[in-house]
Amino acid sequence: MEFLIIAVVVLLAVGLFRYYRQRNYLKVLTEDQFREGYRKAQLIDVREPQEFDRGHILGARNIPVSQMRQRLIEMRKDKPVYLYCQSGTRSARAAQLLHKKGFQDIYHLKGGFKKWTGKIKSKNQ
């Protein structure tokens, strides 16, 4: 029983540490804030290609988080990076990778694509 309590405390501590560290390099934006800046930035959809094809924010490039490490050359460190995924989890993971690789100006859409109400494009259109 004591081991279980220690394990839970350690997991909570690690989670809190990651959350506060992430706040230093990742700016979470509401949809309105996201709209204000994404046209002047690199807009990256980090979902898988089949998700991207079903619908994505107009102007977005698809670089899945699973391929991001191999495709970093496609991104510029001197321009802001606006990330989104379906709900926000994968874009936060992508932001962590970008930060480790020297990217500074990183933003992501609060609530992800499922909360987006703006223009979208899909392969079916």
C-alpha positions in Angstrom: 0.0 0.0 0.0 2.8 2.4 0.9 4.5 1.7 -2.5 1.2 2.7 -4.3 1.0 6.0 -2.5 4.6 6.8 -3.3 4.1 5.9 -6.9 1.0 8.2 -7.2 2.8 11.1 -5.5 5.8 10.6 -7.9 3.5 10.6 -10.9 1.7 13.7 -9.8 5.0 15.5 -9.2 6.3 14.6 -12.6 3.1 15.7 -14.2 3.1 19.0 -12.4 6.8 19.6 -13.3 6.1 19.0 -17.0 3.1 21.2 -17.0 4.9 24.2 -15.4 8.0 23.6 -17.6 5.9 23.5 -20.7 4.3 26.8 -19.8 7.7 28.5 -20.3 7.9 27.6 -24.0 4.4 26.8 -25.2 1.7 29.4 -25.4 -1.8 28.0 -25.4 -4.2 30.2 -27.5 -8.0 30.4 -27.7 -9.5 30.2 -31.2 -9.7 34.0 -31.5 -6.0 34.4 -30.4 -5.0 31.6 -32.8 -6.8 33.3 -35.7 -5.0 36.6 -35.1 -1.6 35.1 -35.8 -1.7 31.9 -37.7 -1.6 33.4 -41.2 1.8 35.0 -40.4 3.2 31.8 -39.0 3.9 28.2 -39.9 0.5 26.4 -39.4 1.1 22.8 -38.7 -1.5 20.0 -38.2 0.2 17.3 -36.3 -2.5 14.7 -36.8 -2.1 11.6 -39.0 -2.7 12.1 -42.8 -6.1 10.3 -42.8 -7.4 12.7 -40.1 -5.9 15.7 -42.0 -7.7 14.6 -45.2 -11.1 14.4 -43.4 -10.7 18.1 -42.6 -8.1 20.7 -41.5 -7.7 24.4 -41.0 -7.4 26.2 -44.3 -3.7 26.8 -45.0 -2.3 24.1 -42.7 0.5 21.8 -43.5 0.3 18.2 -42.3 3.4 17.1 -40.4 2.3 14.3 -38.1 3.9 14.2 -34.7 5.0 10.6 -35.5 7.1 12.0 -38.4 8.1 15.4 -36.9 11.6 14.4 -35.9 12.4 13.3 -39.5 10.7 16.4 -41.1 12.2 19.2 -38.9 14.1 20.4 -42.0 10.7 21.5 -43.5 10.2 24.0 -40.6 11.9 27.4 -39.9 13.1 28.3 -36.5 12.9 32.1 -37.3 9.1 32.0 -37.8 6.4 31.3 -35.2 4.9 27.8 -35.2 1.2 27.3 -34.7 0.3 23.7 -33.9 -2.9 21.9 -33.5 -4.2 18.3 -33.4 -7.6 16.9 -32.6 -7.7 17.8 -28.9 -4.4 19.3 -27.9 -2.4 16.4 -26.6 -0.3 15.6 -29.7 0.4 19.2 -30.4 1.7 19.7 -26.9 4.0 16.6 -27.5 5.1 18.2 -30.8 5.8 21.5 -29.1 8.1 19.7 -26.6 10.1 18.1 -29.4 10.4 21.5 -31.3 11.5 23.2 -28.1 14.2 20.6 -27.6 15.4 21.2 -31.2 15.7 25.0 -30.6 12.4 26.4 -31.7 11.3 29.4 -29.6 8.0 30.8 -30.8 5.6 27.9 -30.3 1.8 28.2 -29.9 -1.0 25.7 -29.9 -4.8 25.8 -30.3 -6.6 25.2 -27.0 -9.1 22.3 -27.4 -7.6 21.4 -30.8 -9.4 21.0 -34.1 -12.5 19.6 -32.6 -13.2 23.1 -31.1 -12.3 25.0 -34.3 -15.3 26.9 -35.8 -13.4 28.7 -38.6 -12.9 27.7 -42.3 -11.8 24.2 -43.0 -10.8 22.2 -46.1 -11.1 18.5 -46.7 -10.1 16.2 -49.5 -13.8 15.7 -50.3 -14.3 19.3 -51.2 
